[in-house]
Amino acid sequence: MNTEALITMIATQGIVISFASYFFYKVLTIPPKQEPDSYSENDDELVRQSEE
């Protein structure tokens, strides 16, 4: 393998690893969204839909 190919391969792998690390960090460090509980929203409904 010649020098240019080795430099290109290492640079490409470095870029891919950098992007993957950045996005994993971003996804894992965002605060959780406050979403209402789907069951508590339906507590006032008297008739549930039956599974058919």
Residue frames relative to the residue before (quaternion, step in Angstrom):
aa qw qx qy qz dx dy dz
M 1.0000 0.0000 0.0000 0.0000 0.00 0.00 0.00
N 0.3462 -0.7571 0.5118 0.2122 3.55 -0.78 0.96
T 0.7237 -0.4833 0.2947 0.3947 3.54 -1.30 0.33
E 0.6503 0.5216 -0.3296 0.4432 3.60 0.93 -0.85
A 0.6541 0.5110 -0.3122 0.4620 3.58 0.97 -0.83
L 0.6513 0.5135 -0.3121 0.4634 3.58 0.97 -0.82
I 0.6531 0.5009 -0.3113 0.4750 3.60 0.94 -0.85
T 0.6565 0.5076 -0.3109 0.4634 3.60 0.96 -0.87
M 0.6602 0.5070 -0.3111 0.4585 3.59 0.92 -0.86
I 0.6802 0.4791 -0.2966 0.4688 3.60 0.86 -0.90
A 0.6485 0.5101 -0.3222 0.4642 3.60 0.97 -0.80
T 0.6583 0.5081 -0.3112 0.4599 3.58 0.93 -0.86
Q 0.6708 0.4810 -0.3023 0.4767 3.57 0.90 -0.86
G 0.6268 0.5352 -0.3327 0.4583 3.58 1.04 -0.70
I 0.6581 0.5017 -0.3093 0.4686 3.58 0.96 -0.87
V 0.6642 0.5041 -0.3065 0.4591 3.59 0.90 -0.90
I 0.6649 0.4892 -0.3034 0.4759 3.59 0.93 -0.86
S 0.6318 0.5342 -0.3322 0.4528 3.59 1.03 -0.76
F 0.6689 0.4871 -0.3011 0.4739 3.59 0.88 -0.92
A 0.6604 0.5069 -0.3131 0.4570 3.58 0.89 -0.91
S 0.6608 0.5056 -0.3057 0.4629 3.59 0.92 -0.88
Y 0.6466 0.5266 -0.3189 0.4505 3.57 0.94 -0.88
F 0.7210 0.4405 -0.2668 0.4635 3.58 0.80 -0.95
F 0.5998 0.5268 -0.3643 0.4796 3.62 1.08 -0.58
Y 0.6459 0.5105 -0.3165 0.4712 3.58 0.94 -0.87
K 0.6666 0.5103 -0.3036 0.4506 3.57 0.89 -0.92
V 0.6785 0.4840 -0.2922 0.4690 3.60 0.92 -0.87
L 0.7269 0.4553 -0.2549 0.4465 3.58 0.89 -0.87
T 0.7366 0.4195 -0.2448 0.4706 3.62 1.14 -0.36
I 0.4880 0.6420 -0.4674 0.3623 3.64 1.17 0.03
P 0.4948 -0.6502 0.4679 0.3367 3.61 -1.00 0.68
P 0.5483 -0.6227 0.4316 0.3541 3.60 -1.03 0.67
K 0.4787 -0.6620 0.5052 0.2781 3.52 -1.13 0.75
Q 0.3685 -0.7094 0.5512 0.2391 3.57 -0.98 0.80
E 0.0553 0.7980 -0.5930 0.0924 3.54 -0.24 1.29
P 0.4896 -0.6635 0.4662 0.3204 3.58 -0.95 0.75
D 0.5476 -0.6029 0.4720 0.3373 3.52 -1.20 0.58
S 0.4585 -0.7118 0.4519 0.2810 3.58 -0.71 1.01
Y 0.6432 0.5156 -0.3381 0.4540 3.60 1.08 -0.57
S 0.6645 0.5080 -0.3230 0.4428 3.59 0.95 -0.77
E 0.6026 0.5548 -0.3610 0.4458 3.60 1.15 -0.49
N 0.7317 0.4259 -0.2238 0.4828 3.58 1.12 -0.62
D 0.3872 0.7553 -0.4656 0.2507 3.60 1.22 0.13
D 0.6934 0.4796 -0.2967 0.4485 3.61 1.04 -0.62
E 0.5691 0.5778 -0.4014 0.4256 3.63 1.21 -0.12
L 0.3419 -0.7670 0.5106 0.1847 3.56 -0.77 1.03
V 0.7628 0.3066 -0.1676 0.5441 3.57 1.01 -0.80
R 0.2327 -0.7638 0.5898 0.1209 3.55 -0.74 1.06
Q 0.4884 -0.6242 0.5009 0.3478 3.55 -1.14 0.49
S 0.3438 -0.7431 0.5336 0.2118 3.54 -0.84 0.95
E 0.4782 -0.6536 0.5047 0.2989 3.52 -1.15 0.66
E 0.1457 -0.8120 0.5621 0.0598 3.56 -0.71 1.04
